[in-house]
Amino acid sequence: MTTSKSSLPDIQYYHVPNFAFHDGTRLSVTRVAYLDLNPSSSKVAVVFTCFRGRLHTTLNFTSGALQDHRVIVVALFGNGESSSPSNDADFPGATLHYEDCVRAQHELLTLKLGLKSVNIMLGFSMGGQCTYHWLLMYPDFMSAAVIICSSARTSRHNYQFLEGPKTALLNSVDYRRGNSMLGSDDARPNKGLQAFGKAYSAWLTSAEWFDQELYKSLGYDSLESWDKAVSGANYLSWHPDDLLAKLGMWQRGDVTRLKSESAASLQDTLLKIKARVLLMPCRSDQYFRWEASAKECEMIPNAVLEVIPSVWGHIAGAGANKVDNLWMDHKIALFLLTLS
């Protein structure tokens, strides 16, 4: 469902001049990284990266449901490709909000790419939360949206789960804020990054996934070998302050606070969504729970709910296995037919 990495184009960058962040920080140049796939197509889809998402590894459906669309894949702030603590010492990682991402992305799409609207926006996990913010900040910009394994606001349970990996990193013996990983392996907080990954690892899938030893379907011969990769190698390429900036934005995610610090009700907020929305949570997701999506679906004026019938938990929505990918692609294709 995604064009192979080897055939994807190089990353492009749009530099936003004098960009003001939510907290008042103003940077002379702020960059938004993106891919522009199938640029000659008349229909336009925008896909956002997720928590540890990079542009070239983000599930984009360009070989399936979105094959007749121009697909613009946009990196969230903090992912190391767009502006992040790792590439800008003045970046306000500790106070980053989804609104910051959306306003910069809007400049990319309108000023750089000349778009007045798009047909569909799609996001998984944090990309889904970014999509929710788009639906309410620029409600007339898109006709439809697909939100996978995500929510309109981060639940208390989700927030508390994230406190685990965050605290593991912050309290590690080798973490120092602002610690650059550029040019020296000695500066890399390997213990902290591995602790972060270890605290996160069991939440990725589900109890059933572990019981069925499905890590073997990924090529690992044991739980220990899977754990070594997931808790170690998968995180060592990340700057710790990028992870913390993204995690903080995730914890602060709440569309009910878009207009002010005092929250409106979720129902009153979601009633303002104009686009048609497909919500696709996973039945076994431990932190973006499908029941929350079911409630949100009832609040959005024109929404449909399709629950991914998988034991792969949260990562079912990330492209972790072929069966779930094909299931999602089929549901997106059917959803697109309703828009014609």
Buried (B, 14 or more C-beta within 10 A) or exposed (E): BBBEEEEBEEBBBBEBEEBEBBEEBEBEEBBBBBBEBBEEBEBBBBBBBBBBBBBBBBBBBBEBBBBEBBBBBBBBBBBBBBBBBBBBEEBBBEBBBBBBBBBBBBBBBBEBBEBEEBBBBBBBBBBBBBBBBBBBBBEEBBBBBBBBBBBBBBBEEBBEBBEBBBEBBBEBEBBEEEBBBEEEEEEBBBBBBBBBBBBBBBBBBBEBBBEEEBBEBEEBEEEEBBBBBBBBEBBBEBBBBBBBBBBBBBBBBBBBBBEEEEBBEBEEBBEBBBBBBBBBBBBBBBBBBBEBBEBBBEBBEEBBBBBBEBBBBBBBBBBBBEBBBEBBBEBBBEBBEEEE
